[in-house]
Amino acid sequence: MPVTRSSSALRSTSTANAIASTPQPAPPTEPKRKPSQAVAASVSKKPKQTHAIGPETLRFPPLPSVPCKAKQSAFKLEDANAHLIAVDPRFAKLFDQLVCKPFQPDQFETNPNPFESLCKSILGQQVSWLAARSITHKFIRLFFPELPEKADAIITTPKPFPSPAQVSACSIDRLRSAGASQRKAEYLLDLSARFVDGRLSSEKLLEMNPDQIMEELCAVRGIGRWTVEMFLIFTIKHPDILPCSDLGIQKGLLRWYTSTLPPPSPKKKQTPKTPEPEGEVKVLWTQLPAPNLPSGSSLTMATMKARLVKPIKVGLYLTPKEMEELTEPWKPFRSIAVWYLWSLTDSLAAPL
């Protein structure tokens, strides 16, 4: 990931440039004073007391969402489903069991907010979904204190979200008070600074192709390939994204093509200690014959079965090249297939 300067450096540099480029009036000349007069003047003058108001003490009124043209679907989900079923009939059973919510027509009617999505991605890094929800809610309440204290409180109106300018004006300590780490606070300031100065904008991100988005967002501190891939799938709604670094997808592909999992044994019902996200559904593996491997794949069935037991190395079950080969028949609708692989992974559920 490209290393960029901290947000404080960005702000100080932009300020310095602005000052340097603006003609400054010459200081007024004063008549020279006698030494006695200068001493008397310095004693008589007292510094004025000022009360600085930091960004964290400001109360921002709710702002309207950034006007942004709604992202229209460039494909029909029915066409994507038909294509995937044609190359692998097993998809038909999945489509009957579970609806691909992120790509339903109604999901394209809402104006996306890229800044909000990226902020939430940063706040949710390396924590559970429950912790991410709590931190994100506290973060939003920094700017909208009238919101309920509890993240799970029922709100009848859409939850507001701060603008890039509001976040950029916040101090690191204030951001940390919401539960964000020092690094995450710095990442948020870097991201917001790029939206404020125009390097990034909702309009630009919605018009860019995936490669351009990857280049622009990976330049932001704290944002890597996986975060951008999730952004492309769930915010931009691009139909053909393959997150090669995702372990759930790596293992899901191996299981999809080997079908080695037996039917799950019945388990006693237990009350979960942590509630699952609303709307989350897990689809179980079914006893179906394994499909033929794609003609361009360099893998064998034996190799793939062995990888499930012993990966290439820790955190790597398939190389990006191998994943590209295995998913070649799914193009140009790999995002939809990937979403269903998440739902099939026994330890992970599809992000909704």
SETORVO-836338 format. One record per residue (C-alpha): residue number from 1; residue in one letter; x, y, z. Coordinates in steps of 0.5 Angstrom, whole numbers, plus 500, padded with zeros to 3 digits. Layout:
N
+-----+---------+-----+-----+-----+
| num | residuo |   u |   v |   w |
+-----+---------+-----+-----+-----+
| NUM |       a |   X |   Y |   Z |
...
+-----+---------+-----+-----+-----+
//
This chain:
352
+-----+---------+-----+-----+-----+
| num | residuo |   u |   v |   w |
+-----+---------+-----+-----+-----+
|   1 |       m | 500 | 500 | 500 |
|   2 |       p | 503 | 507 | 498 |
|   3 |       v | 505 | 511 | 504 |
|   4 |       t | 502 | 518 | 505 |
|   5 |       r | 503 | 523 | 510 |
|   6 |       s | 499 | 524 | 516 |
|   7 |       s | 493 | 528 | 515 |
|   8 |       s | 496 | 533 | 520 |
|   9 |       a | 502 | 534 | 515 |
|  10 |       l | 497 | 535 | 509 |
|  11 |       r | 493 | 540 | 513 |
|  12 |       s | 499 | 544 | 515 |
|  13 |       t | 502 | 543 | 508 |
|  14 |       s | 496 | 546 | 504 |
|  15 |       t | 495 | 552 | 509 |
|  16 |       a | 503 | 554 | 508 |
|  17 |       n | 502 | 553 | 501 |
|  18 |       a | 495 | 558 | 501 |
|  19 |       i | 499 | 563 | 505 |
|  20 |       a | 505 | 563 | 501 |
|  21 |       s | 501 | 564 | 495 |
|  22 |       t | 497 | 570 | 498 |
|  23 |       p | 500 | 577 | 497 |
|  24 |       q | 501 | 579 | 504 |
|  25 |       p | 501 | 587 | 506 |
|  26 |       a | 507 | 590 | 508 |
|  27 |       p | 507 | 591 | 516 |
|  28 |       p | 505 | 598 | 518 |
|  29 |       t | 511 | 602 | 520 |
|  30 |       e | 511 | 606 | 527 |
|  31 |       p | 516 | 612 | 529 |
|  32 |       k | 521 | 610 | 533 |
|  33 |       r | 520 | 610 | 541 |
|  34 |       k | 525 | 612 | 546 |
|  35 |       p | 527 | 607 | 551 |
|  36 |       s | 523 | 609 | 557 |
|  37 |       q | 517 | 610 | 552 |
|  38 |       a | 518 | 603 | 550 |
|  39 |       v | 518 | 600 | 557 |
|  40 |       a | 512 | 604 | 559 |
|  41 |       a | 508 | 601 | 553 |
|  42 |       s | 510 | 594 | 554 |
|  43 |       v | 508 | 594 | 561 |
|  44 |       s | 501 | 598 | 560 |
|  45 |       k | 499 | 593 | 554 |
|  46 |       k | 496 | 586 | 557 |
|  47 |       p | 495 | 580 | 552 |
|  48 |       k | 488 | 580 | 551 |
|  49 |       q | 485 | 573 | 554 |
|  50 |       t | 481 | 569 | 548 |
|  51 |       h | 478 | 563 | 549 |
|  52 |       a | 479 | 558 | 543 |
|  53 |       i | 474 | 553 | 541 |
|  54 |       g | 476 | 547 | 538 |
|  55 |       p | 473 | 543 | 533 |
|  56 |       e | 470 | 538 | 538 |
|  57 |       t | 466 | 543 | 542 |
|  58 |       l | 462 | 545 | 536 |
|  59 |       r | 455 | 543 | 535 |
|  60 |       f | 454 | 541 | 527 |
|  61 |       p | 446 | 541 | 525 |
|  62 |       p | 444 | 535 | 521 |
|  63 |       l | 446 | 536 | 514 |
|  64 |       p | 443 | 533 | 508 |
|  65 |       s | 446 | 528 | 504 |
|  66 |       v | 451 | 529 | 499 |
|  67 |       p | 447 | 530 | 492 |
|  68 |       c | 450 | 524 | 488 |
|  69 |       k | 447 | 521 | 482 |
|  70 |       a | 444 | 514 | 484 |
|  71 |       k | 448 | 509 | 481 |
|  72 |       q | 444 | 505 | 476 |
|  73 |       s | 445 | 497 | 475 |
|  74 |       a | 449 | 496 | 468 |
|  75 |       f | 446 | 489 | 469 |
|  76 |       k | 440 | 485 | 471 |
|  77 |       l | 440 | 480 | 476 |
|  78 |       e | 436 | 475 | 472 |
|  79 |       d | 441 | 475 | 467 |
|  80 |       a | 447 | 474 | 472 |
|  81 |       n | 443 | 468 | 475 |
|  82 |       a | 442 | 465 | 468 |
|  83 |       h | 449 | 466 | 466 |
|  84 |       l | 452 | 462 | 473 |
|  85 |       i | 447 | 457 | 472 |
|  86 |       a | 449 | 455 | 465 |
|  87 |       v | 456 | 454 | 467 |
|  88 |       d | 454 | 451 | 473 |
|  89 |       p | 447 | 448 | 475 |
|  90 |       r | 448 | 448 | 482 |
|  91 |       f | 448 | 455 | 483 |
|  92 |       a | 440 | 454 | 481 |
|  93 |       k | 439 | 451 | 488 |
|  94 |       l | 443 | 457 | 492 |
|  95 |       f | 439 | 462 | 488 |
|  96 |       d | 432 | 458 | 490 |
|  97 |       q | 435 | 458 | 498 |
|  98 |       l | 438 | 465 | 498 |
|  99 |       v | 436 | 472 | 495 |
| 100 |       c | 442 | 476 | 493 |
| 101 |       k | 440 | 482 | 497 |
| 102 |       p | 446 | 487 | 495 |
| 103 |       f | 444 | 486 | 488 |
| 104 |       q | 437 | 487 | 488 |
| 105 |       p | 434 | 492 | 484 |
| 106 |       d | 431 | 496 | 490 |
| 107 |       q | 439 | 497 | 492 |
| 108 |       f | 440 | 501 | 486 |
| 109 |       e | 435 | 506 | 488 |
| 110 |       t | 439 | 509 | 494 |
| 111 |       n | 444 | 514 | 493 |
| 112 |       p | 451 | 511 | 495 |
| 113 |       n | 455 | 515 | 500 |
| 114 |       p | 462 | 513 | 499 |
| 115 |       f | 465 | 517 | 504 |
| 116 |       e | 460 | 514 | 509 |
| 117 |       s | 462 | 507 | 507 |
| 118 |       l | 469 | 508 | 507 |
| 119 |       c | 469 | 511 | 514 |
| 120 |       k | 465 | 505 | 516 |
| 121 |       s | 470 | 500 | 513 |
| 122 |       i | 476 | 503 | 517 |
| 123 |       l | 472 | 503 | 523 |
| 124 |       g | 471 | 496 | 523 |
| 125 |       q | 478 | 493 | 521 |
| 126 |       q | 480 | 488 | 525 |
| 127 |       v | 474 | 488 | 530 |
| 128 |       s | 468 | 484 | 531 |
| 129 |       w | 461 | 486 | 527 |
| 130 |       l | 458 | 488 | 534 |
| 131 |       a | 464 | 492 | 536 |
| 132 |       a | 464 | 495 | 529 |
| 133 |       r | 457 | 497 | 530 |
| 134 |       s | 458 | 500 | 537 |
| 135 |       i | 464 | 504 | 535 |
| 136 |       t | 461 | 507 | 529 |
| 137 |       h | 455 | 509 | 533 |
| 138 |       k | 459 | 513 | 538 |
| 139 |       f | 463 | 516 | 532 |
| 140 |       i | 457 | 518 | 529 |
| 141 |       r | 454 | 521 | 536 |
| 142 |       l | 460 | 525 | 536 |
| 143 |       f | 457 | 530 | 531 |
| 144 |       f | 450 | 528 | 532 |
| 145 |       p | 449 | 528 | 540 |
| 146 |       e | 442 | 528 | 540 |
| 147 |       l | 442 | 520 | 537 |
| 148 |       p | 440 | 515 | 542 |
| 149 |       e | 446 | 512 | 546 |
| 150 |       k | 445 | 505 | 545 |
| 151 |       a | 447 | 503 | 538 |
| 152 |       d | 441 | 498 | 537 |
| 153 |       a | 436 | 503 | 539 |
| 154 |       i | 430 | 504 | 534 |
| 155 |       i | 431 | 510 | 530 |
| 156 |       t | 425 | 512 | 525 |
| 157 |       t | 429 | 516 | 521 |
| 158 |       p | 435 | 515 | 517 |
| 159 |       k | 441 | 515 | 521 |
| 160 |       p | 445 | 522 | 519 |
| 161 |       f | 453 | 521 | 518 |
| 162 |       p | 458 | 527 | 518 |
| 163 |       s | 461 | 530 | 512 |
| 164 |       p | 468 | 530 | 510 |
| 165 |       a | 469 | 537 | 513 |
| 166 |       q | 466 | 535 | 519 |
| 167 |       v | 471 | 529 | 520 |
| 168 |       s | 477 | 533 | 518 |
| 169 |       a | 475 | 539 | 523 |
| 170 |       c | 476 | 534 | 529 |
| 171 |       s | 482 | 532 | 533 |
| 172 |       i | 485 | 525 | 534 |
| 173 |       d | 483 | 525 | 541 |
| 174 |       r | 476 | 527 | 540 |
| 175 |       l | 476 | 521 | 535 |
| 176 |       r | 479 | 516 | 539 |
| 177 |       s | 474 | 518 | 545 |
| 178 |       a | 469 | 514 | 540 |
| 179 |       g | 473 | 508 | 541 |
| 180 |       a | 477 | 509 | 535 |
| 181 |       s | 485 | 507 | 535 |
| 182 |       q | 490 | 512 | 534 |
| 183 |       r | 492 | 509 | 527 |
| 184 |       k | 484 | 509 | 525 |
| 185 |       a | 483 | 516 | 527 |
| 186 |       e | 489 | 518 | 523 |
| 187 |       y | 486 | 514 | 517 |
| 188 |       l | 480 | 518 | 518 |
| 189 |       l | 483 | 524 | 518 |
| 190 |       d | 487 | 522 | 511 |
| 191 |       l | 481 | 520 | 508 |
| 192 |       s | 476 | 526 | 510 |
| 193 |       a | 482 | 531 | 508 |
| 194 |       r | 482 | 528 | 501 |
| 195 |       f | 474 | 529 | 500 |
| 196 |       v | 475 | 536 | 503 |
| 197 |       d | 481 | 538 | 498 |
| 198 |       g | 477 | 535 | 492 |
| 199 |       r | 482 | 529 | 491 |
| 200 |       l | 476 | 524 | 492 |
| 201 |       s | 469 | 525 | 491 |
| 202 |       s | 463 | 521 | 491 |
| 203 |       e | 462 | 523 | 483 |
| 204 |       k | 469 | 521 | 481 |
| 205 |       l | 468 | 514 | 485 |
| 206 |       l | 462 | 513 | 482 |
| 207 |       e | 465 | 514 | 475 |
| 208 |       m | 471 | 511 | 475 |
| 209 |       n | 473 | 504 | 473 |
| 210 |       p | 475 | 499 | 478 |
| 211 |       d | 482 | 499 | 477 |
| 212 |       q | 482 | 507 | 478 |
| 213 |       i | 478 | 506 | 484 |
| 214 |       m | 483 | 501 | 487 |
| 215 |       e | 489 | 506 | 485 |
| 216 |       e | 486 | 512 | 488 |
| 217 |       l | 483 | 509 | 495 |
| 218 |       c | 490 | 505 | 496 |
| 219 |       a | 493 | 511 | 496 |
| 220 |       v | 489 | 513 | 503 |
| 221 |       r | 492 | 511 | 509 |
| 222 |       g | 489 | 505 | 512 |
| 223 |       i | 485 | 502 | 506 |
| 224 |       g | 488 | 496 | 502 |
| 225 |       r | 486 | 492 | 496 |
| 226 |       w | 481 | 488 | 501 |
| 227 |       t | 477 | 494 | 503 |
| 228 |       v | 477 | 497 | 496 |
| 229 |       e | 474 | 490 | 493 |
| 230 |       m | 469 | 490 | 499 |
| 231 |       f | 467 | 497 | 497 |
| 232 |       l | 467 | 495 | 489 |
| 233 |       i | 462 | 490 | 491 |
| 234 |       f | 457 | 493 | 496 |
| 235 |       t | 457 | 500 | 495 |
| 236 |       i | 459 | 501 | 487 |
| 237 |       k | 455 | 494 | 486 |
| 238 |       h | 460 | 492 | 481 |
| 239 |       p | 458 | 485 | 478 |
| 240 |       d | 465 | 482 | 477 |
| 241 |       i | 470 | 483 | 483 |
| 242 |       l | 474 | 477 | 485 |
| 243 |       p | 477 | 479 | 492 |
| 244 |       c | 483 | 474 | 492 |
| 245 |       s | 486 | 476 | 499 |
| 246 |       d | 479 | 473 | 502 |
| 247 |       l | 480 | 467 | 506 |
| 248 |       g | 473 | 465 | 506 |
| 249 |       i | 473 | 466 | 498 |
| 250 |       q | 479 | 462 | 498 |
| 251 |       k | 476 | 456 | 502 |
| 252 |       g | 470 | 457 | 499 |
| 253 |       l | 472 | 456 | 492 |
| 254 |       l | 476 | 449 | 494 |
| 255 |       r | 470 | 447 | 497 |
| 256 |       w | 465 | 449 | 491 |
| 257 |       y | 470 | 445 | 486 |
| 258 |       t | 471 | 439 | 491 |
| 259 |       s | 464 | 438 | 495 |
| 260 |       t | 468 | 434 | 500 |
| 261 |       l | 463 | 436 | 506 |
| 262 |       p | 458 | 431 | 508 |
| 263 |       p | 451 | 433 | 510 |
| 264 |       p | 452 | 437 | 517 |
| 265 |       s | 450 | 433 | 523 |
| 266 |       p | 444 | 435 | 527 |
| 267 |       k | 446 | 440 | 533 |
| 268 |       k | 442 | 441 | 539 |
| 269 |       k | 439 | 448 | 539 |
| 270 |       q | 443 | 453 | 544 |
| 271 |       t | 442 | 460 | 545 |
| 272 |       p | 448 | 464 | 542 |
| 273 |       k | 452 | 469 | 547 |
| 274 |       t | 452 | 474 | 541 |
| 275 |       p | 446 | 476 | 537 |
| 276 |       e | 448 | 475 | 529 |
| 277 |       p | 447 | 481 | 525 |
| 278 |       e | 440 | 482 | 523 |
| 279 |       g | 438 | 479 | 516 |
| 280 |       e | 444 | 474 | 516 |
| 281 |       v | 443 | 467 | 513 |
| 282 |       k | 447 | 461 | 513 |
| 283 |       v | 446 | 456 | 507 |
| 284 |       l | 449 | 449 | 508 |
| 285 |       w | 453 | 445 | 503 |
| 286 |       t | 449 | 440 | 499 |
| 287 |       q | 451 | 433 | 497 |
| 288 |       l | 452 | 435 | 489 |
| 289 |       p | 457 | 432 | 484 |
| 290 |       a | 463 | 436 | 484 |
| 291 |       p | 463 | 440 | 477 |
| 292 |       n | 469 | 439 | 472 |
| 293 |       l | 474 | 444 | 473 |
| 294 |       p | 475 | 450 | 468 |
| 295 |       s | 479 | 448 | 462 |
| 296 |       g | 484 | 453 | 464 |
| 297 |       s | 485 | 451 | 471 |
| 298 |       s | 492 | 448 | 473 |
| 299 |       l | 490 | 445 | 479 |
| 300 |       t | 487 | 438 | 480 |
| 301 |       m | 482 | 435 | 484 |
| 302 |       a | 487 | 432 | 489 |
| 303 |       t | 491 | 438 | 489 |
| 304 |       m | 485 | 442 | 491 |
| 305 |       k | 483 | 437 | 497 |
| 306 |       a | 490 | 437 | 499 |
| 307 |       r | 489 | 444 | 500 |
| 308 |       l | 483 | 444 | 504 |
| 309 |       v | 488 | 440 | 509 |
| 310 |       k | 494 | 444 | 508 |
| 311 |       p | 494 | 450 | 505 |
| 312 |       i | 500 | 453 | 501 |
| 313 |       k | 502 | 457 | 507 |
| 314 |       v | 498 | 461 | 513 |
| 315 |       g | 493 | 465 | 510 |
| 316 |       l | 494 | 462 | 503 |
| 317 |       y | 490 | 457 | 500 |
| 318 |       l | 490 | 459 | 493 |
| 319 |       t | 494 | 464 | 489 |
| 320 |       p | 491 | 470 | 485 |
| 321 |       k | 492 | 466 | 479 |
| 322 |       e | 489 | 460 | 481 |
| 323 |       m | 483 | 463 | 483 |
| 324 |       e | 482 | 467 | 477 |
| 325 |       e | 483 | 460 | 473 |
| 326 |       l | 477 | 457 | 477 |
| 327 |       t | 472 | 463 | 477 |
| 328 |       e | 474 | 465 | 469 |
| 329 |       p | 467 | 461 | 467 |
| 330 |       w | 463 | 466 | 472 |
| 331 |       k | 465 | 472 | 469 |
| 332 |       p | 463 | 478 | 468 |
| 333 |       f | 458 | 476 | 474 |
| 334 |       r | 463 | 474 | 479 |
| 335 |       s | 461 | 479 | 485 |
| 336 |       i | 454 | 475 | 485 |
| 337 |       a | 458 | 468 | 485 |
| 338 |       v | 463 | 471 | 491 |
| 339 |       w | 457 | 473 | 495 |
| 340 |       y | 454 | 466 | 495 |
| 341 |       l | 461 | 463 | 497 |
| 342 |       w | 461 | 467 | 503 |
| 343 |       s | 454 | 464 | 505 |
| 344 |       l | 457 | 457 | 504 |
| 345 |       t | 463 | 458 | 508 |
| 346 |       d | 462 | 454 | 515 |
| 347 |       s | 465 | 459 | 519 |
| 348 |       l | 463 | 466 | 515 |
| 349 |       a | 457 | 468 | 513 |
| 350 |       a | 455 | 473 | 507 |
| 351 |       p | 456 | 480 | 509 |
| 352 |       l | 449 | 484 | 508 |
+-----+---------+-----+-----+-----+
//
